[in-house]
Amino acid sequence: MSERQREQCWVINNEVVEPPPQIALGKEELTERHHAFIHALEAEGRLVGAGPLLDDTGNRFGTGMIIFRAATRAEAERIANSEPYIAHGVRRLKLLPWQRTAGR
């Protein structure tokens, strides 16, 4: 991909809501829905990458990131707000635009 060919992508870099809201779903069910959300993005050809944030010793810090393709901010917000942790108020959305100019 050349400098002139840019692909509009978006980064979900969310924050944990403290204290967490009371929700009907258990933690395991919410995690399963989160993983299903990521797999659905991949099946649609939208997923660029996803995963937890880990330090150099393998310890997790923060939440994680999901990078996906969407043509507009409105489309990206619709997709991001349907992510289960965000949709249930457990995490606060931080949506960042990102232009991919290299990589797959």
Beta strands, then each sheet from edge to edge (+ up, - down):
strand 1: 7-12
strand 2: 15-16
strand 3: 47-54
strand 4: 60-69
strand 5: 91-92
strand 6: 95-100
sheet 1: 3+ 4- 1+ 6-
sheet 2: 2+ 5-
end
